[in-house]
Amino acid sequence: MDKLLKISKLKVHFPVKGGIWMRPVATCKAVDGVSLEISKGETLGLVGESGCGKSTLARTVVGLNEPTTGEILLDGQKLGDYSGNFGKGNRKRVQMVFQDPAESLNSRHTVGQILEEPLVVHKKGDQGERASRVKELLNLVGLPLGSVTRYPFEFSGGQRQRIGIARALALNPEVLVLDEPVSALDLSIRSQVINLLLKLKNRLGLTCLFISHDLSVVRHLSDRIAVMYLGKVVEIASAEELINNPLHAYTRSLIGAIPQANPKVHGKFSVLSGEVPSPINPPPGCPFGYRVGSPFYTESIGQSLDLKEFKPGHFVQDCPCCVI
């Protein structure tokens, strides 16, 4: 399959300021050397605990953060120079659905204005064509046509997220980045939005980067899954392979944390323990081995801990602490 989106050795570091003069005193390594590829029509799920760098990666892909080093290619073309201007052309090609629709939608605009705005900014069609496209988008996400004159506060959380999805699809983007799109919703509404995303993926042939801390959600939407820990990807495989045959200790712990329908039934993997090391001052060896007190932690110090293909299509961080 053709690789549509390619992220190569991406690092996103932020200065940590302190002291009286608020000068840089340290560096936060939010994303630290991530390489990923997404084929056309594929959904890649990106999972990990809060604070592991998932959202920073997402915001960098859509041009809201500037990479420290590395590059992002879309269909072989570098996405912008990031020097204060990501460019309208790039924004049209890569769109984002944010975590909290209440925060991402302008409460002073009607739904019609919200959906029409990307078309106006990118000079797509005349007024009649834009109105027709707005109706098409509402129908696509299952909202009544009368929604055009209403405001975001008049809708439920799930309906607001449908508006956010419709806005992201307005320009027919080549890649859709979804950053925790259902985590702010009630459990009863999540399944409706997940089913909508599945329908849109199949109907439109969407290429998606789907980000979540919830592996149980990601497994239903993704073709492949990448697991991220403290700014690095530690395992990548097909969704079925990763769920059924996880090789990294962190992945096994995430699977062990998935709630069971029967509380008396325990998963086959242990749940997470310990505190996540700081991205400002990470340990010299394997950060997960350090967290759980692995007896093999000292063997990881000084090693590159690069991804290695242990099985066809199944890549795992080559670490003596964490790989079976």
C-alpha positions in Angstrom: 0.0 0.0 0.0 1.1 3.6 -0.7 2.4 5.4 2.3 0.4 8.7 2.5 1.7 10.1 5.7 5.3 9.5 6.8 6.7 10.9 10.1 10.5 10.5 10.3 12.6 10.8 13.5 10.4 13.5 14.8 11.4 15.3 18.0 9.4 18.0 19.7 11.2 19.5 22.7 10.0 22.4 24.8 12.2 24.7 27.0 11.3 24.7 30.7 11.8 28.1 32.1 12.5 29.1 35.7 14.3 31.5 38.1 13.7 35.2 38.5 14.3 35.9 34.8 12.3 32.9 33.6 15.2 31.7 31.5 15.3 28.1 30.0 16.7 25.8 32.8 15.7 22.4 31.3 14.1 20.7 28.3 10.9 18.7 28.1 11.2 15.9 25.6 7.5 15.6 24.7 8.2 13.6 21.5 11.6 12.1 21.2 12.4 10.5 17.9 9.1 9.1 16.6 8.9 7.5 13.2 5.5 6.3 11.8 3.9 5.6 8.4 0.2 5.5 7.5 -1.0 4.1 4.2 -3.8 5.6 2.2 -7.2 4.5 3.5 -5.6 3.2 6.8 -6.4 4.1 10.3 -3.4 4.0 12.7 -4.2 4.1 16.3 -1.8 5.7 18.7 -2.2 4.8 22.4 -0.5 5.5 25.7 -1.1 7.1 29.1 -1.8 10.8 29.4 1.4 12.8 29.1 3.2 10.4 26.9 3.3 12.8 23.9 0.4 11.7 21.8 -1.4 15.0 21.6 1.9 16.9 21.0 2.5 14.6 18.1 -1.0 15.2 16.8 -0.7 19.0 17.1 2.7 18.9 15.3 1.2 16.9 12.4 -1.4 19.6 11.8 1.0 22.4 12.2 0.1 23.7 15.7 3.5 22.8 17.1 6.9 23.2 15.5 9.1 20.2 15.4 12.6 20.4 16.9 14.0 18.0 14.4 12.7 15.4 12.0 10.2 15.8 9.2 6.6 15.0 8.2 5.9 14.1 4.6 2.4 13.9 3.1 2.4 12.0 -0.2 6.1 12.6 -0.5 5.9 16.4 0.1 7.2 18.1 3.3 4.4 19.6 5.3 5.3 23.3 5.6 8.3 25.0 7.1 6.5 25.6 10.5 8.3 29.0 10.8 5.1 30.7 11.9 3.1 29.8 8.8 2.0 26.3 8.2 0.2 27.4 5.0 -3.4 27.2 3.9 -2.6 24.4 1.5 -1.2 22.2 4.2 -4.1 22.9 6.6 -6.5 21.9 3.8 -4.8 18.6 3.4 -4.6 17.7 7.1 -7.5 18.4 9.4 -8.1 17.7 13.1 -10.9 16.7 15.4 -10.2 17.9 18.9 -10.9 16.3 22.3 -13.4 18.7 23.7 -16.0 20.0 21.2 -17.3 22.6 23.7 -13.8 24.2 23.6 -13.1 23.8 19.9 -16.4 25.2 18.5 -17.0 29.0 18.5 -20.0 29.4 20.7 -20.9 32.8 19.1 -21.3 31.2 15.6 -24.1 29.2 14.3 -23.5 25.6 13.1 -23.9 26.9 9.6 -21.2 29.5 10.0 -18.9 27.0 11.7 -19.1 24.5 8.8 -18.9 27.2 6.2 -15.9 29.0 7.6 -13.2 26.6 6.2 -14.9 26.9 2.8 -14.7 30.7 3.0 -11.1 30.8 4.2 -10.0 28.5 1.4 -12.3 30.2 -1.2 -14.2 27.1 -2.1 -17.3 27.8 -4.2 -19.8 30.6 -4.2 -22.4 31.2 -1.4 -24.9 28.7 -2.9 -22.3 26.0 -3.3 -21.1 26.5 0.2 -24.7 26.3 1.6 -25.1 23.0 -0.4 -21.8 21.6 1.1 -23.0 22.5 4.6 -26.2 20.6 4.1 -24.2 17.6 2.7 -21.9 17.7 5.8 -24.8 17.7 8.2 -26.4 14.8 6.5 -23.0 13.0 6.5 -22.8 13.1 10.3 -26.4 12.5 11.0 -27.6 15.9 12.1 -30.9 17.6 10.9 -30.7 20.3 8.3 -32.3 22.7 10.8 -29.1 22.7 12.8 -27.6 25.4 10.5 -29.3 28.2 12.5 -28.6 26.8 15.9 -25.6 27.4 18.2 -23.3 24.8 19.7 -24.6 25.2 23.3 -28.0 24.0 22.1 -26.6 20.5 21.3 -25.5 17.6 23.4 -21.8 16.6 23.8 -22.1 13.9 21.2 -23.9 16.2 18.7 -21.2 18.8 19.2 -18.5 16.3 18.4 -20.5 15.4 15.2 -20.3 19.1 14.3 -16.5 19.0 14.9 -16.2 16.0 12.7 -18.2 17.7 10.0 -16.1 20.8 10.1 -12.9 18.7 9.8 -14.3 16.9 6.7 -15.5 20.2 5.0 -12.4 20.5 2.8 -12.1 16.7 2.0 -8.7 16.4 3.8 -6.2 13.7 2.8 -5.5 12.9 6.4 -7.8 13.2 9.5 -6.2 13.5 12.9 -8.5 12.6 15.8 -7.1 13.5 19.2 -9.1 11.7 21.9 -12.4 12.4 20.1 -14.6 10.4 22.5 -12.9 10.8 25.8 -14.9 13.9 26.8 -18.2 12.1 26.1 -20.5 10.0 28.3 -20.1 6.2 27.8 -23.6 6.0 26.3 -22.7 8.5 23.6 -19.2 7.2 22.8 -20.4 4.1 20.9 -22.6 6.3 18.7 -19.6 8.5 17.7 -17.4 5.5 17.3 -20.0 3.9 14.9 -20.2 7.2 13.0 -16.4 7.3 12.6 -16.4 3.7 11.3 -19.2 4.5 8.8 -17.3 7.6 7.6 -14.1 5.7 7.3 -15.7 3.0 5.1 -17.8 5.4 3.1 -15.1 8.1 2.4 -12.0 5.9 2.5 -10.5 8.1 5.2 -6.8 8.0 6.2 -6.7 8.6 9.9 -4.4 9.0 12.9 -6.6 8.1 15.8 -5.2 9.0 19.2 -6.5 7.8 22.6 -5.4 6.6 26.0 -8.2 3.9 25.8 -6.9 0.8 24.0 -10.4 -0.7 24.1 -11.7 2.1 21.8 -8.6 2.1 19.5 -8.9 -1.6 18.8 -12.3 -1.1 17.2 -11.3 1.7 14.8 -7.7 0.9 13.9 -6.0 -1.2 11.3 -2.7 -1.0 13.1 -1.8 0.3 16.5 1.3 2.1 17.8 2.0 2.2 21.5 3.7 5.3 22.8 5.6 5.7 26.1 7.4 8.8 27.4 7.8 10.4 24.0 8.8 7.2 22.1 7.0 4.5 20.2 7.7 1.1 21.9 5.5 -1.3 19.7 3.7 -1.3 16.4 1.6 -4.1 14.9 -1.8 -4.8 13.3 -4.6 -4.3 15.8 -5.4 -8.0 16.0 -1.7 -9.0 16.4 -1.0 -6.4 19.1 -4.1 -7.2 21.2 -3.6 -11.0 21.0 0.3 -11.2 21.0 1.8 -8.1 22.7 5.5 -8.3 23.1 6.4 -5.2 25.1 5.7 -5.1 28.8 4.1 -1.7 28.6 1.6 -2.9 26.0 0.8 -5.9 28.1 0.1 -3.6 31.0 -2.2 -1.4 28.9 -4.2 -4.5 27.8 -4.3 -5.6 31.5 -6.0 -2.3 32.3 -8.9 -2.8 29.9 -12.0 -3.2 32.1 -13.6 -6.7 32.1 -17.3 -7.3 31.7 -17.2 -9.7 34.7 -15.3 -8.0 37.6 -14.4 -11.5 38.9 -12.5 -12.3 35.7 -9.0 -11.0 35.7 -7.0 -10.2 32.6 -4.0 -12.4 31.7 -1.6 -9.4 32.0 -0.8 -7.3 35.1 -2.0 -3.7 35.4 0.4 -0.8 35.5 2.2 0.2 38.6 4.7 2.9 39.6 5.0 6.5 38.5 5.8 7.6 34.9 9.4 9.2 34.8 9.6 12.8 34.0 10.1 13.8 30.3 12.3 16.6 31.7 14.7 14.3 33.4 14.3 10.8 32.0 16.3 7.9 33.3 19.5 6.9 31.3 18.1 3.4 30.4 14.7 2.0 29.6 12.1 4.4 31.2 9.5 1.6 31.6 12.0 -0.8 33.1 13.0 2.0 35.5 9.4 2.6 36.4 8.6 -1.0 37.3 12.0 -1.8 38.9 13.0 -4.4 36.3 16.0 -6.5 37.4 17.3 -6.1 33.8 17.2 -2.3 33.9 20.9 -1.8 34.2 21.4 -3.8 31.0 19.4 -1.2 29.1 21.6 1.7 30.0 23.6 2.9 27.0 21.5 0.9 24.5 19.8 2.6 21.6 16.4 0.9 22.3 15.4 1.2 18.6 12.4 -0.6 17.1 13.1 -4.0 15.8 10.9 -6.3 13.6 10.4 -9.4 15.8 7.7 -10.7 13.5 6.5 -9.7 10.0 4.9 -6.3 10.5 5.4 -6.4 14.3 7.9 -3.9 15.5 9.0 -3.7 19.2 11.6 -1.6 21.1 14.6 -3.8 21.4 15.0 -3.7 25.2 16.2 -6.4 27.7 13.8 -5.1 30.3 10.5 -5.3 28.4 10.5 -7.7 25.6 9.5 -11.4 26.1 
